[in-house]
Amino acid sequence: MVPLLIELLPDAKRSNVELALGVLELLCTTAEGKATVANHALAMATLVYHLHIVSNLVTELSVVILWSVCKASLTCLVLLLLQVRWIRAMYSDFKVFIRD
């Protein structure tokens, strides 16, 4: 179920993203759910992407999911920090491009 939910997120409407992340949050209360999210190739990137884009609820759910998964895995935490840093750098470059 986790792979299906994660793969639906990029093209989903706001309400569907909120529902999918709500289900993912519940699944991440189990060790198996956390492991499945941590091992999915697109999970971290997709969750980080949705942090500031969709809604406050999506931001909150993404943070809860990321935190619960990364608490259990140091490697996951390092990858998350690298992705957040990369997104901030890209966002800064984009703002400079828009201003010019």
Secondary structure, 3 states (H helix, E strand, C coil): CHHHHHHHHHHCCHHHHHHHHHHHHHHCCCHHHHHHHHHCCCHHHHHHHCCCCCCHHHHHHHHHHHHHHHHCCHHHHHHHHHHHHHHHHHHHHHHHHHHC
